[in-house]
Amino acid sequence: MKTTRLPAALLATALVAAMAACAGPSSAAGDATTGPADEVRVGYFANVTHAAALVGVGGGYFEKELGDTALTTEVFNAGPAELEALNAGAIDVAFIGPNPAINGFVKSHGEALKIVAGAASGGAALVVRDGIDSPADLKGTKIASPQLGNTQDVALRVWLADQGYTADLKGGGDVAVTPTDNAQTLQLFRSGDLDGGWLPEPWASRLVLEAGAHVLVDEKDLWPDGKFVTTNVVVRTEFLEEHPQTVEALLRGELAAIKALTDDPTGSSKLVNDLIADASGKPLPQEVLDRAFSNIEFTVDPLAGTLQTVIDHGVAAGTTQDADLTGIYDLRPLNAVLTADGQDPVSAAGLGKE
């Protein structure tokens, strides 16, 4: 496996990159234009919510299934930057939250990408300082999110509106929403420059256990059955059309990684922590890791039935255009993998092929 850092200039060209994509492949494993890819470039975060990717990489599950296809990886802080890289053609596959995936689909008129699988449900919370014990205590506070328009940023803005607060996209309003790199959020919270953050794991747990924060809102409590998409697997449409075998191989690797997370949580969490340490320079304390893992369900099901609510939230937050999401999913490669593994296929909820 080769790990690279993307040139800033390449990311800057993202939103003007020309996408010449059409509908998905005519079968889950056949009719490819060029067959298996020589290389697949995969982006993900050094977060516990992306543990399926971290274990897939660190445990060798992706490389095993990819065979002769070389694997290159890139670590991102949040979804919008990762989406820029995908649109620029700098990466082929992204483990990413639903809101950036929707934005990429909508802004490209359905041409740029397809959601091919899920990766995680849950694992996000609003954590705050002492003295904030109810929504009524939030007026005049400064609350962080990982990046403007990312999944936690949207969740925060929608929840604040539901509480009767204003929070504009420039940091004004009753509550100042401040998009901040996750590591900086921890530092700024410790110094008193932030009052809290709506954060993915392990950052929510880090603020609780390392900086004295407490949970004001666990996002799973806001969703039916406590299930909501935190991480999806998204593929450039052009890459999916040309290399469906490679996409299937990567999904076999993801399925194996999720089995490892379920069957061997101790060994898998160590693997996740090692890669988080590689990216951040420091491993997580075991209690942080354990708390973070307890808040997440790892699943390849993208929970397609929840996606309309996600776009409604993005529109309400002002970070997403309203649009028809029909065609955003192509679950044929995933369902081929699940069927071969003796598992039931998952649904696209009428929003794509399955």
N, C-alpha and C positions, 0 to 999 in steps of 0.2 A: 504494500500500500504506500502511496506517495501522498504527502500532505503539503499543500501549497497555500500561499496567501495571495489573494487576488489584487491586481493593481487597482488603485483608486480610480484611475481614468477609465478603466473598463467598467467599473460599477457606475460611473457617472453617465455612461452612454446607454444605460439600461432601458429607460422609458422611451427612447427613440429607436430601439432596436427593431428591425423589421422582422415580423413573424409571418411565415408563409405556411401556417398550419391549417389543416382541415379536420374532418372527423377522425375518430380513432381507427385503429387497425381493424381489418375485416374479420380477424379471429384473434383469440387470446394468445396464440402461440405460433401463428403462421402468417404467410403473405407479407413478410417483411421485405422492405426494399433492399436492404444491404445485409440482413442477417444479424448475428450478435455483434455488438459494438466492440471496437478495439479498446475503448476506454469508456468508463462511466464516472462522471464527476458528481459527488454527492455532498450536499450542504446540510448542516444540522447545528444545534446549539449545544453548548456544554452545560445543559440543564438536565435534571432528573426527568423532566417531562419528555426528553428526547432519549431516554435510556434505551429504547429499542434500537436507535441508530448507534449509540455508544457501544452497546453490547454487540451489535452486528459488526461493527468495525473492530473493536478490541478483542472480541472472541473469535474473530476470523470467519464468522458465519457468512458474511457477504462474499469474501474472497473465495471461500469454498464453493459456493453456488455459482459464482461468476466464472470460474474456470480460467480461460485464457483472457478474459476481459479484465484489463487493469482497472483498479479502483483508486481514484483520487478524492480526497476529502477536504472540506473547508469548514471552519467553525465560524458561526455568526453570533451576534448578540440578540437580534430580534428579527421578526419576519419581514418588514419592509425592505431592509437591506438585502436580505436573502432573496426576496422576490426580484429586486433589481438585478442581482447576479443571474438569476434564472432567465429573466427577460433579455439580458445581454448575451445569453448563450455561454456564460462563464461557468455555469453548472447545469447539469441535466436533470437532477433529481433533488428535491428539497423536502426535508422534514420541517413542517411549517404549520403555524396556526391557521385556523379557518378564515379569519378576516383578511390577511394578506393574500391567501389563495383566492378568495372571492374577488378582491380588488384586481388581481392579475387577470382573472377570467373576464371580469366586466370591462376593464379598460382596453382589453385586446379584442373585445366583441366576441369572446368565446374561443379565440384562436390560439392563445399562448400556451395554455396548460390544461391538464386534466388531473383531478384527484383520483389516485389509483388505490388508496388504502388509508386506513387510520393508523395511529400509533399509540395514542394515549387519550384517556378521559380523566378529567379532574386535575387536581394539583395546582390550583390557583386560589389566592385569598387576598383580602384587604387586611393588612396588618398595620397597627397604629401604636402610637406612644401612649404612655400613661396619661390619664386625664381625658382621653377620648373613649367614652364608654357607650355611646349611642350615636346614631346618625345626627342627632341634634347638636353634638359637640364638634362637628366638622366645619362649621362656618368659619371662614378666615384661615383655614389650614392649607398646607402645601403637601400634596400627595403625588407620589411618583408612579409612573408606568414605564415599562421597558422602552417603548418607542411610539411616537405618534402613529395611530392607526393599527397598531398591533393588537392581538386578541385581548390581552389584559387591559390595554388602553381603552378599547371600545367598551369592555365590560364595566370598567370604572365609570366612564362617562354616562352610560345608560343608567347604571345604578344610582349615581348622584342625581340625575334628572328625576328618577322615580322618587327620590327623597325630597324633591322640590328645590334642589340647588341648581345654579347655573355654573357652567365650567366651559369656557370657550376654548377654541383650538390654539389660542395664543397665550394661554396661561392665566387669563383673567376670569372674573366671575366670583361667585361666592366661595368656591373652592378652586385653588390654583392647581390644575393638573400639570405636572412637570415631567415630560418624557426624559428619562435618565438611564444611562447604562446601569445594569443591575449591580455591578460591583461598586459603582459610585453611589448608588442608592444606599447601600449598607454603610458606607463611610459618612454620607451626608446625614443619614438618620442618627448615627452615633454622635455626630457633632451638633445635632439639634437643628440642622438646616432643612430637614424634611420631617414632616409629622407622620409619615407612613407611606405605604405603597401597595398597589394592587399588583401582585407579583406571582410568577410561576415558581414551582419548586426547582432547586432547593432554596431559592432566595427568600421565600416567605418563611421557611423554617429557620434560615440563618438569622433573619431579623428577630424572630421570636426567641431563639435559644442563645444567640450571641450578642444581641443588642437590647433585649428587654422589651420587645414589642409584644402585643397580644392580638389575637384574631378578632376583628370586628365583623367580617363577613367571610364565610367559606363559600366560594362560588357554587359548589355542588348543591348547596341548600336552595339555590335559586332556580334549579332545573328539575323537571319531572324525573323521578327515580334517581336523582343525583347524578345523572349522566350528561356530560357535555364534552364536545370535542376540544381537546387542548392541542393535539398534534395530528396532522394529516401527512400523507406522503403524496407529493405533487411531482408530476413529470412534464417536461416540455413536450408539447404535442408532437412536434417534429421528431423528437427522439423516440417517443412512444410508437409513432407510425413506422419508423425505420428499424427499430430494435425492440420489438415486443418480447423476444426471447430474453433479452438482457433485463428488461423490466420484471419479467416473471422470475428470473434467477434472483434478482435483488429482493423480491417479495418472499421467495422461499427462505432467503437468508434472514429477513425480518421475522418471519414466522418462527424460525428456529431460535432467534434471539429472544422473542417473547416467551417461548417455551422455557428457555433457560432462566429468564427473569422469574417465571412462575415456579419452576421446579427447583431452582437453586438460587434463592434470593440472596443468600450470603455471598456466594462466589460472584454472582452477577453484580451486586452492589459494589463489591471491591473493584471490579472491572470498570464500572461507571465512575467510581471515585478516582481511579488512576487516570482516566482520560480527562476528567474535570481538572485534576491537578496539572496535567500536561497543558491544558488550555489557560488555566488561571494562575499556575505557579504554586498552588497550595491545595492539598486534599481537604475534603470536608470532614469535620468531626463526626464520629460514628453516630452520635445522637441526632445530628442534623440529617444525616443520610437516612437513618431509620425513620425519623418523623416524615421526611419528604416521601419516602417510598410508601408509607402507610396511607398517603393521601391520593395516590394515583392508581388507576386501573390501566394496565397495558393491554391493548386490543388492536387487531388489524381492521376491525369494523369501523368505518368512518362515521357511523351514526348519522347517516344521510338525512334521516327524518328531522334532525335538529337544525339543518342548515338554513332553512327559511327564517327561523328565529334569529340566527346569527346575522344574516344580511339585514333583517329588520333592525337589529341593534346597531349595525354599522351605519345605516341610513339615518337613524335617530341621532347617532353621535356626530354626524356630519363628516365621517371619514370614508364613506362608501356610497357609490351611486346605486340607486334602485335599479334593478334589472331582473330579467328572467334568467334563472340559473340552469335552465334545461340544457343538458349536455356537459355540465361541469364534471361529472363522474364518468370514468371508464373503469368499471370494476371487473371486466372480463379477465384480465391477467390474474387478479387476486382470486377470483372465484375458480379459475382453473387450478390454481395452487391449492386452495382449500379443498376442492373436490378430490384432487389427487391425494390429499392428506386425510381423506375420510371425514371432512368437516362440512357442515352446511354452508351454502353460499350466503353472502350478505347482500342487502338490498341497496339500490341507488335511489329509492323513494321517488321514482319517476323522474329523476333529474339526470339520467344518463344511462349508459349501457351496463348491463350486468350479466 
